[in-house]
Amino acid sequence: MKVGGWSEAKGATPLVFGTEARPLFGFLHPASGPRPGGIGFVLCNPIGYEAMCAHRAYRNLAERLAAHGYPALRFDYHGTGDSSGQPDEPGRVSAWLDGIDQALDEMRSRTGVHALGLVGTRFGGTLAAVLAARRGDVDSLVLWAPSLSGRAYARELRAFRMIKQARGLAPGPLRDRGEEAAGYFFDRATLAEVSAIDLLAGKERVARRVLIVPRDDLPGGEEDLARALEKAGADVRIAAEPGYQRMMRDPQETVVPISTLDRMIEWVDEGRYPEPRGPVVPPSVPRVMIARARRTDAPVSERALHFGEDDRLFGILTEPADLPASRARPAILLLNVGANHRVGPNRMYVVLARDLATLGYATLRFDVAGLGDSSIAPGKPDNRLYSKDSVGDVKTAMSMVTNLCGHQRFVLVGLCSGAYLAFHTCVEDPRVAGQILLNPQTFEWKEGDSLELSIRKSFLSTRYYVRALFNPSAWKRGIRGQLNVRGVAAVLRERLVSQARALVRSANARTRGRDQPQTDIERAFRAVSDRGVQSLLVFSFEEHLGRNARRMPKASFRLEIIDGADHTFTPIDSQDMLYDLLVHYLAERFP
């Protein structure tokens, strides 16, 4: 049974499609050029952490395709991003391929194009090639730094885990069940399915035309792939363009490779395509996707929403599927982590929102202006992190939830820069009843301060592992245990302990009625505490304050430590500990 939905908005249209059992989420960018181009493209994400890095470039590519008259659909595979499903369900590769298949059908029915195209990056390119060969009706295929074999890709996942193991954060209990890479889990069955793929062994023609864009950081064997695809009957071109390496940095450091995207568009323009026949799907269909919570498998409903001035902001509201969320409870807002879009690192916001919905909490995960799928105001730069301008976006989101659902109180949850934004919104807006601040780096920020985090701030961060993965000397030394991990950890602990102790001193001083606040931050924490705001601070590092860490006033201020986690909680077991902590804390403080 097919299901579908979209919410009206300018530009890209949120879509829910796929099957009733496995609904998928995506964005359709309708053709907006002077004339329809006759072909529509589906964009196939990389897998896991790489999909977070590529999100901004994919949105940019989809917008450029649409502006040239080519409709584009970008979407999340089942068990990834905003789509339904869990990453540890069986049949992952089959589910990912089925998703591409359904996205192509959706593109054709929504837009009426006769010709179909696929764009895929890394293992998303591998999947695109496999599916194109299976269908036989894909006209144009763009492979951007594709993984030639699943076996090589699986080896990279193992190398990633070995780097973490050398630094004391390997997911030991998972090693018997599969691999964990940058917070994303691949079970043994999935690894076996992945390893069985070999693009060089294929005999079927994948498409009429193929463009291969090699990566610019490591050799990828693109010439071998081109020869294999040509032998199978495709017209193949290799376009060596710089930009892949900078695109695949951590999201706040990502640089969209405009010249590469332009080269892709030029190649598409060279093709000859039949005229589209017009859409065949009715324009008005349901807007709600039914997904399931990870812990209980209970159904939850999710609505894609554009809101704010000119509908520039975008988010997804998650609620119980069978009954309205309790208005007596505050609604939960999940704020961007760095430049990651609303799903959060390791997809943690999706999991948390769906679990909380089964307990009766309405939860909005959304992108502030200039991040993810929220547009920036004219004249403003995008990808800004520590900006107090974003406080207004959070206020707008709260007002939207109030108007839509009736909630008057809110709990703000943010990690790193999201914690900064939660804190400053809490200070300004009395509707905030609670704040959950995860690994806050700072509560003060001045325009012009560098976003390049030093080793003191980036110890055991995901970006560190990603960079190390492609630095052979680094990961070899790590595996041999030759890196001074304890020294780096000691530097980080010193900084975090100093921050935490300052907050503990401030909170304890308030309860004793002694000592005057020494800083604006202390005064702000006291003010929100006096207002009755519940504050939870969560830090992650292995050795911490010891017994004195939790000698805190329990009325409104609480500090927790999650051992063995990195800055973005990438180890699977630390994610589970964080979910347990947040769910129990909210149930205790906001029943």
C-alpha positions as CSV (number, residue, x, y, z in Angstrom):
1,M,0.0,0.0,0.0
2,K,1.4,3.4,-1.0
3,V,1.3,6.3,1.4
4,G,2.3,9.9,0.7
5,G,2.2,13.4,2.0
6,W,3.6,16.9,1.7
7,S,3.1,20.3,3.4
8,E,2.8,23.3,1.1
9,A,5.8,25.6,1.2
10,K,7.9,27.7,-1.1
11,G,10.7,25.8,-2.9
12,A,11.3,22.2,-1.7
13,T,8.2,20.2,-0.6
14,P,8.5,17.7,2.2
15,L,7.3,14.2,1.1
16,V,6.4,11.0,2.8
17,F,6.3,8.1,0.5
18,G,7.2,4.4,0.3
19,T,5.0,1.7,1.9
20,E,2.7,1.8,4.9
21,A,5.1,-0.5,6.7
22,R,8.2,1.5,5.8
23,P,7.4,5.1,5.1
24,L,10.3,7.3,3.9
25,F,10.9,11.0,4.2
26,G,12.3,13.3,1.6
27,F,12.2,16.6,-0.2
28,L,11.0,17.2,-3.7
29,H,12.5,20.1,-5.5
30,P,10.2,20.9,-8.4
31,A,11.6,22.2,-11.6
32,S,11.7,26.0,-11.5
33,G,13.8,26.8,-14.6
34,P,12.5,28.4,-17.8
35,R,11.4,25.1,-19.2
36,P,11.1,21.5,-17.9
37,G,14.3,19.6,-18.6
38,G,12.6,16.2,-19.2
39,I,14.6,14.2,-16.6
40,G,14.2,14.0,-12.9
41,F,17.0,13.1,-10.4
42,V,17.0,11.1,-7.2
43,L,19.9,11.9,-4.9
44,C,21.2,8.9,-3.0
45,N,22.8,9.7,0.4
46,P,26.1,8.3,1.7
47,I,25.6,6.1,4.7
48,G,26.0,7.1,8.4
49,Y,28.2,10.0,9.4
50,E,29.1,10.8,5.8
51,A,25.4,11.6,5.1
52,M,25.5,14.3,7.7
53,C,28.6,15.9,6.0
54,A,27.0,15.8,2.6
55,H,23.6,17.2,3.6
56,R,24.4,20.8,2.7
57,A,26.0,19.9,-0.6
58,Y,23.0,17.7,-1.5
59,R,20.5,20.4,-0.8
60,N,22.6,22.8,-2.9
61,L,22.8,20.3,-5.8
62,A,19.0,19.7,-5.7
63,E,18.3,23.4,-5.8
64,R,20.6,23.9,-8.7
65,L,19.1,21.0,-10.6
66,A,15.6,22.4,-10.0
67,A,16.7,25.9,-11.1
68,H,17.9,24.4,-14.4
69,G,14.6,22.7,-15.0
70,Y,15.3,19.3,-13.6
71,P,13.2,18.2,-10.6
72,A,15.2,16.5,-7.8
73,L,14.2,14.3,-4.9
74,R,16.5,13.8,-1.9
75,F,15.5,11.4,0.7
76,D,16.6,9.3,3.7
77,Y,16.8,5.5,3.4
78,H,14.7,3.3,5.8
79,G,16.4,3.3,9.2
80,T,18.3,6.5,8.5
81,G,17.7,10.3,8.9
82,D,14.0,11.3,9.3
83,S,12.6,8.1,7.7
84,S,11.0,5.4,9.7
85,G,12.9,2.3,10.9
86,Q,15.9,1.3,12.9
87,P,19.5,0.8,11.8
88,D,19.7,-2.7,13.3
89,E,16.6,-4.1,11.5
90,P,17.3,-7.1,9.2
91,G,17.8,-6.6,5.4
92,R,19.4,-3.2,5.5
93,V,20.9,-3.3,2.0
94,S,17.7,-4.5,0.5
95,A,15.8,-1.8,2.3
96,W,18.2,0.9,1.0
97,L,17.8,-0.4,-2.6
98,D,14.0,-0.6,-2.2
99,G,14.0,3.0,-1.0
100,I,15.9,4.2,-4.2
101,D,13.5,2.2,-6.3
102,Q,10.5,3.8,-4.6
103,A,12.0,7.3,-4.8
104,L,12.4,6.9,-8.6
105,D,8.8,5.8,-8.9
106,E,7.7,8.8,-6.8
107,M,9.7,11.1,-8.9
108,R,8.1,9.9,-12.1
109,S,4.5,10.0,-10.7
110,R,4.9,13.4,-9.0
111,T,6.6,15.2,-11.9
112,G,5.6,13.3,-15.1
113,V,9.2,13.0,-16.3
114,H,9.9,10.1,-18.7
115,A,13.7,10.0,-18.1
116,L,15.2,9.2,-14.7
117,G,18.6,10.0,-13.2
118,L,20.5,9.1,-10.0
119,V,23.2,10.8,-8.1
120,G,25.1,8.9,-5.4
121,T,28.1,9.7,-3.2
122,R,30.4,7.1,-1.6
123,F,28.3,4.0,-0.8
124,G,25.2,5.8,-1.9
125,G,26.8,5.8,-5.4
126,T,27.4,2.1,-5.0
127,L,23.8,1.5,-4.2
128,A,22.7,3.8,-7.0
129,A,24.7,1.8,-9.5
130,V,23.3,-1.5,-8.2
131,L,19.7,-0.3,-8.4
132,A,20.2,1.2,-11.8
133,A,21.4,-2.1,-13.2
134,R,18.5,-3.9,-11.6
135,R,15.8,-1.5,-13.0
136,G,17.2,-1.0,-16.5
137,D,15.4,2.3,-17.1
138,V,17.8,4.8,-15.5
139,D,19.0,7.2,-18.2
140,S,21.8,9.2,-16.4
141,L,23.9,8.2,-13.4
142,V,26.3,10.4,-11.5
143,L,28.8,8.5,-9.2
144,W,30.6,10.8,-6.8
145,A,33.6,9.1,-5.2
146,P,31.8,5.7,-5.3
147,S,32.9,2.7,-3.3
148,L,33.9,0.2,-5.9
149,S,33.3,-2.8,-3.7
150,G,31.4,-3.4,-0.5
151,R,34.3,-5.4,0.8
152,A,36.5,-2.3,0.7
153,Y,33.8,-0.2,2.4
154,A,33.4,-2.8,5.2
155,R,37.2,-2.7,5.7
156,E,37.0,1.1,6.2
157,L,34.3,0.6,8.9
158,R,36.5,-1.9,10.7
159,A,39.5,0.5,10.5
160,F,37.3,3.2,12.0
161,R,36.5,1.0,14.9
162,M,40.2,0.0,15.4
163,I,41.2,3.7,15.7
164,K,38.6,4.1,18.4
165,Q,39.7,0.9,20.1
166,A,43.3,2.2,20.2
167,R,42.0,5.3,22.0
168,G,39.9,3.5,24.6
169,L,36.5,4.1,23.1
170,A,35.9,0.9,21.1
171,P,32.4,-0.5,21.4
172,G,33.6,-3.8,22.9
173,P,30.2,-5.5,23.3
174,L,29.2,-4.7,19.7
175,R,32.3,-6.3,18.1
176,D,30.7,-9.7,18.2
177,R,27.5,-8.4,16.5
178,G,29.0,-6.0,13.9
179,E,30.8,-2.7,13.6
180,E,30.1,0.8,15.0
181,A,31.5,3.7,12.9
182,A,31.0,7.3,14.1
183,G,28.0,6.4,16.1
184,Y,26.3,4.3,13.4
185,F,25.8,0.5,13.8
186,F,26.3,-2.1,11.1
187,D,25.4,-5.7,12.2
188,R,27.1,-8.7,10.8
189,A,24.3,-9.5,8.4
190,T,24.5,-6.0,6.9
191,L,28.2,-6.2,6.6
192,A,27.9,-9.5,4.8
193,E,25.3,-7.9,2.4
194,V,27.6,-4.9,1.9
195,S,30.7,-7.0,1.3
196,A,28.9,-9.0,-1.5
197,I,28.6,-5.9,-3.7
198,D,31.3,-5.5,-6.4
199,L,30.7,-2.9,-9.1
200,L,33.5,-4.2,-11.2
201,A,31.9,-7.6,-11.6
202,G,28.6,-6.3,-12.9
203,K,27.6,-7.3,-16.5
204,E,24.3,-5.3,-16.9
205,R,24.3,-1.8,-18.2
206,V,23.7,0.6,-15.4
207,A,22.5,3.6,-17.5
208,R,22.8,5.2,-20.9
209,R,25.1,7.9,-19.6
210,V,27.4,7.8,-16.6
211,L,29.5,10.6,-15.0
212,I,32.2,9.6,-12.5
213,V,33.6,12.3,-10.2
214,P,36.6,10.9,-8.4
215,R,37.5,11.8,-4.8
216,D,40.4,14.2,-4.5
217,D,42.0,12.9,-1.3
218,L,42.7,9.2,-2.1
219,P,42.9,7.1,-5.3
220,G,39.6,5.4,-5.9
221,G,40.1,3.2,-9.0
222,E,37.7,5.2,-11.1
223,E,39.4,4.3,-14.3
224,D,38.8,0.6,-13.6
225,L,35.1,1.3,-12.9
226,A,34.8,3.4,-16.1
227,R,36.2,0.5,-18.2
228,A,33.8,-2.0,-16.6
229,L,30.8,0.3,-17.1
230,E,31.8,1.0,-20.7
231,K,32.1,-2.7,-21.4
232,A,28.6,-3.1,-20.2
233,G,27.3,-0.5,-22.7
234,A,27.3,2.8,-20.9
235,D,28.7,6.1,-22.2
236,V,31.1,7.0,-19.4
237,R,32.9,10.2,-18.6
238,I,35.4,10.9,-15.8
239,A,35.4,14.5,-14.5
240,A,38.2,15.1,-12.0
241,E,37.1,18.1,-9.9
242,P,38.4,19.3,-6.5
243,G,36.1,19.6,-3.5
244,Y,35.2,16.2,-2.2
245,Q,37.6,16.3,0.7
246,R,36.3,19.7,1.9
247,M,32.7,18.7,1.4
248,M,33.1,15.7,3.7
249,R,34.5,17.6,6.7
250,D,32.5,17.9,9.8
251,P,29.2,19.8,8.9
252,Q,30.3,23.1,10.4
253,E,33.5,23.0,8.3
254,T,31.9,21.7,5.1
255,V,32.6,23.7,2.0
256,V,30.1,23.2,-0.8
257,P,32.1,22.3,-4.0
258,I,30.3,24.7,-6.3
259,S,32.5,24.1,-9.3
260,T,31.9,20.3,-9.0
261,L,28.1,20.8,-8.8
262,D,28.3,23.1,-11.9
263,R,30.2,20.5,-13.8
264,M,27.5,18.0,-13.0
265,I,24.8,20.4,-14.2
266,E,26.7,21.0,-17.4
267,W,26.9,17.2,-18.0
268,V,23.2,16.9,-17.4
269,D,22.5,19.7,-19.9
270,E,24.3,17.8,-22.6
271,G,21.8,15.0,-22.5
272,R,18.8,14.6,-24.7
273,Y,15.5,13.8,-22.9
274,P,11.9,13.3,-23.9
275,E,9.4,16.0,-22.8
276,P,7.6,15.3,-19.5
277,R,4.0,14.3,-19.7
278,G,2.8,16.0,-16.4
279,P,2.2,14.7,-12.9
280,V,-0.2,11.8,-12.2
281,V,-0.4,12.0,-8.4
282,P,-3.2,14.1,-6.8
283,P,-1.8,17.3,-5.3
284,S,-3.6,16.9,-1.9
285,V,-2.6,13.9,0.2
286,P,-2.2,13.2,3.9
287,R,0.8,15.0,5.7
288,V,1.5,12.7,8.6
289,M,4.1,9.9,8.7
290,I,3.6,7.0,11.2
291,A,6.9,5.8,12.6
292,R,7.8,3.6,15.5
293,A,9.8,4.2,18.7
294,R,13.0,2.3,19.1
295,R,12.4,1.1,22.7
296,T,8.8,0.1,22.6
297,D,8.0,-0.2,18.9
298,A,4.9,1.9,19.7
299,P,3.6,4.1,16.8
300,V,4.2,7.8,16.8
301,S,3.0,10.5,14.3
302,E,5.4,13.0,12.7
303,R,4.4,16.2,10.8
304,A,6.8,18.1,8.5
305,L,6.3,21.8,9.1
306,H,7.5,25.0,7.5
307,F,6.9,28.0,9.8
308,G,8.2,31.5,10.7
309,E,8.6,34.5,8.5
310,D,8.1,33.5,4.9
311,D,8.1,29.9,6.0
312,R,11.9,29.9,6.2
313,L,12.1,27.5,9.2
314,F,11.6,23.8,8.9
315,G,11.1,21.1,11.6
316,I,9.4,17.8,12.3
317,L,6.9,17.5,15.2
318,T,6.7,14.1,16.8
319,E,3.6,13.2,18.9
320,P,1.9,10.0,20.2
321,A,0.0,8.3,17.4
322,D,-3.0,7.2,19.3
323,L,-3.7,10.2,21.5
324,P,-2.8,13.9,21.8
325,A,0.3,14.8,23.7
326,S,-0.4,15.9,27.3
327,R,-0.7,19.7,27.3
328,A,0.1,19.6,31.1
329,R,3.6,18.5,30.1
330,P,6.0,20.9,28.4
331,A,6.8,20.4,24.8
332,I,10.4,19.4,24.0
333,L,12.6,21.3,21.5
334,L,15.7,19.7,20.2
335,L,18.2,22.3,18.9
336,N,20.9,22.0,16.2
337,V,24.2,20.5,17.2
338,G,26.9,22.5,15.4
339,A,25.9,22.6,11.8
340,N,24.3,19.1,11.9
341,H,20.7,19.2,10.6
342,R,17.8,18.4,12.8
343,V,18.3,14.6,13.1
344,G,21.3,15.2,15.4
345,P,24.6,13.4,15.5
346,N,24.2,9.7,15.4
347,R,20.5,10.3,14.6
348,M,20.1,10.8,18.3
349,Y,17.3,13.4,18.0
350,V,15.1,11.2,15.9
351,V,15.5,8.3,18.4
352,L,14.9,10.6,21.4
353,A,11.9,12.4,19.9
354,R,10.1,9.1,19.0
355,D,10.8,7.5,22.4
356,L,9.5,10.7,24.2
357,A,6.4,10.7,22.1
358,T,5.4,7.3,23.5
359,L,5.6,8.8,27.0
360,G,3.2,11.6,26.0
361,Y,5.7,14.4,25.1
362,A,5.3,16.5,22.0
363,T,8.8,17.0,20.6
364,L,10.0,19.3,17.8
365,R,13.4,18.8,16.1
366,F,14.0,21.7,13.8
367,D,16.7,23.7,12.0
368,V,17.4,27.3,12.9
369,A,17.8,29.7,10.0
370,G,20.8,28.9,7.8
371,L,21.2,25.3,9.0
372,G,19.8,22.1,7.6
373,D,16.7,22.8,5.6
374,S,15.9,26.2,7.1
375,S,16.6,29.2,4.9
376,I,18.5,32.2,6.0
377,A,17.1,35.7,5.9
378,P,18.3,37.8,2.9
379,G,21.8,39.2,3.5
380,K,22.6,36.9,6.4
381,P,25.4,34.2,6.2
382,D,24.4,30.6,6.6
383,N,26.0,27.9,8.7
384,R,26.4,30.3,11.7
385,L,26.7,28.5,15.0
386,Y,27.1,30.5,18.2
387,S,24.7,33.3,17.2
388,K,22.2,34.9,19.5
389,D,20.2,35.8,16.4
390,S,19.0,32.1,16.5
391,V,17.3,32.8,19.9
392,G,14.6,34.4,17.8
393,D,14.2,31.2,15.8
394,V,13.7,29.2,19.0
395,K,11.1,31.6,20.2
396,T,9.3,31.4,16.9
397,A,9.3,27.6,17.1
398,M,7.8,27.7,20.6
399,S,5.0,30.1,19.4
400,M,4.3,27.7,16.5
401,V,4.0,24.7,18.8
402,T,1.7,26.7,21.1
403,N,-0.6,27.7,18.3
404,L,-0.6,24.2,16.8
405,C,-0.8,22.1,20.0
406,G,-1.6,24.4,22.9
407,H,1.6,23.8,24.9
408,Q,2.6,26.8,27.0
409,R,5.8,25.5,28.6
410,F,9.0,24.1,27.0
411,V,12.1,22.2,27.7
412,L,15.1,23.0,25.5
413,V,17.7,20.3,24.7
414,G,21.0,21.2,23.1
415,L,24.4,19.7,22.6
416,C,27.5,21.9,22.3
417,S,26.4,25.0,20.3
418,G,22.8,23.8,20.9
419,A,23.4,24.0,24.6
420,Y,24.6,27.6,24.1
421,L,21.4,28.4,22.2
422,A,19.2,26.7,24.8
423,F,20.8,28.6,27.7
424,H,20.4,32.0,26.1
425,T,16.8,31.3,25.1
426,C,16.1,30.2,28.6
427,V,17.5,33.4,30.0
428,E,15.3,35.5,27.7
429,D,12.0,33.6,27.6
430,P,9.9,32.8,30.6
431,R,8.1,30.0,28.6
432,V,11.2,27.8,29.1
433,A,10.6,25.6,32.1
434,G,13.7,23.4,31.7
435,Q,17.0,23.2,29.9
436,I,19.1,20.2,29.2
437,L,22.7,21.2,28.3
438,L,24.9,18.5,26.9
439,N,28.6,19.0,26.8
440,P,28.4,22.8,26.6
441,Q,31.7,24.3,25.3
442,T,31.0,27.8,26.3
443,F,28.2,30.1,27.4
444,E,29.8,33.2,26.0
445,W,30.6,33.9,22.4
446,K,31.8,37.0,20.5
447,E,31.5,37.5,16.8
448,G,34.8,36.8,15.2
449,D,35.8,34.1,17.7
450,S,37.3,31.1,15.8
451,L,35.2,28.0,15.2
452,E,38.3,25.9,14.7
453,L,38.3,23.8,17.9
454,S,41.7,23.2,19.4
455,I,42.8,19.8,20.7
456,R,41.4,20.8,24.0
457,K,37.9,21.0,22.6
458,S,38.0,18.3,19.9
459,F,39.5,15.4,21.9
460,L,37.7,12.2,20.9
461,S,35.3,14.1,18.5
462,T,33.9,12.4,15.4
463,R,35.9,14.7,13.1
464,Y,39.1,13.5,14.8
465,Y,38.4,9.9,13.9
466,V,37.3,10.7,10.4
467,R,40.5,12.6,9.7
468,A,42.5,9.9,11.3
469,L,40.8,7.2,9.1
470,F,42.3,8.7,6.0
471,N,45.7,9.3,7.6
472,P,47.5,6.0,7.3
473,S,50.4,7.0,9.7
474,A,47.9,8.2,12.3
475,W,45.8,5.1,12.4
476,K,48.7,2.7,12.3
477,R,50.2,4.5,15.3
478,G,46.8,4.4,17.1
479,I,46.4,0.7,16.5
480,R,49.9,0.1,17.9
481,G,49.1,2.2,21.0
482,Q,51.7,4.8,20.2
483,L,49.5,7.9,20.7
484,N,49.5,9.8,24.0
485,V,45.8,9.4,24.5
486,R,46.0,9.8,28.3
487,G,47.8,13.1,27.9
488,V,45.1,14.5,25.6
489,A,42.4,13.2,27.8
490,A,44.0,14.9,30.8
491,V,44.0,18.3,29.0
492,L,40.3,17.9,28.2
493,R,39.3,16.8,31.7
494,E,41.1,19.8,33.2
495,R,39.0,22.2,31.0
496,L,35.7,20.4,31.7
497,V,36.3,20.0,35.4
498,S,37.0,23.7,35.6
499,Q,33.7,24.6,33.9
500,A,31.7,22.1,35.9
501,R,33.2,23.2,39.3
502,A,32.4,26.8,38.5
503,L,28.8,26.0,37.9
504,V,28.7,23.8,41.0
505,R,30.2,26.6,43.2
506,S,27.6,29.0,41.8
507,A,24.7,26.6,42.5
508,N,25.9,25.7,46.0
509,A,26.4,29.4,46.9
510,R,22.9,30.2,45.9
511,T,21.4,27.5,48.2
512,R,23.6,28.7,51.1
513,G,22.7,32.3,50.5
514,R,26.4,33.2,50.5
515,D,28.8,34.7,48.0
516,Q,27.9,37.0,45.3
517,P,27.9,35.8,41.7
518,Q,31.2,36.6,40.1
519,T,30.3,36.5,36.4
520,D,27.3,37.2,34.1
521,I,26.9,33.5,33.5
522,E,26.6,32.8,37.2
523,R,24.1,35.6,37.6
524,A,22.1,34.2,34.7
525,F,22.0,30.7,36.1
526,R,20.9,32.1,39.5
527,A,18.2,34.1,37.8
528,V,16.7,31.2,35.9
529,S,17.0,29.0,39.0
530,D,15.0,31.6,40.9
531,R,12.4,31.5,38.2
532,G,12.0,27.8,38.8
533,V,13.7,26.5,35.6
534,Q,15.0,23.0,35.9
535,S,18.6,22.7,34.6
536,L,20.4,19.5,33.8
537,L,24.0,19.6,32.6
538,V,25.5,16.5,31.2
539,F,29.3,16.1,30.5
540,S,31.0,13.1,28.9
541,F,34.5,12.2,29.9
542,E,36.1,9.2,31.5
543,E,37.6,10.5,34.7
544,H,35.7,13.4,36.4
545,L,35.0,15.2,39.5
546,G,34.7,12.2,41.7
547,R,32.3,12.0,44.7
548,N,31.9,15.8,44.9
549,A,30.5,16.1,41.4
550,R,27.0,15.3,42.4
551,R,26.8,17.3,45.6
552,M,24.4,19.7,44.0
553,P,21.1,21.3,45.0
554,K,18.5,18.9,43.7
555,A,15.7,21.4,43.5
556,S,16.5,22.9,40.2
557,F,20.2,22.2,39.2
558,R,21.7,18.9,38.4
559,L,25.0,17.7,36.9
560,E,25.5,14.3,35.5
561,I,28.5,12.5,34.0
562,I,28.4,9.8,31.3
563,D,31.6,7.8,31.4
564,G,33.4,6.6,28.4
565,A,31.6,8.8,25.9
566,D,33.1,11.3,23.5
567,H,31.8,14.8,22.8
568,T,28.9,13.8,20.5
569,F,28.1,10.4,22.3
570,T,29.2,8.3,19.3
571,P,29.8,5.0,21.1
572,I,26.5,3.1,21.0
573,D,26.5,2.2,24.7
574,S,27.0,5.9,25.6
575,Q,24.0,6.8,23.4
576,D,21.9,4.3,25.4
577,M,23.0,5.8,28.7
578,L,22.2,9.3,27.5
579,Y,18.7,8.2,26.3
580,D,18.0,6.5,29.7
581,L,19.2,9.6,31.6
582,L,17.1,12.1,29.6
583,V,13.9,10.0,29.6
584,H,14.1,9.4,33.4
585,Y,15.0,13.0,34.1
586,L,12.0,14.4,32.1
587,A,9.6,11.8,33.6
588,E,10.9,12.8,37.1
589,R,10.9,16.6,36.7
590,F,8.0,17.0,34.2
591,P,5.6,14.1,34.9
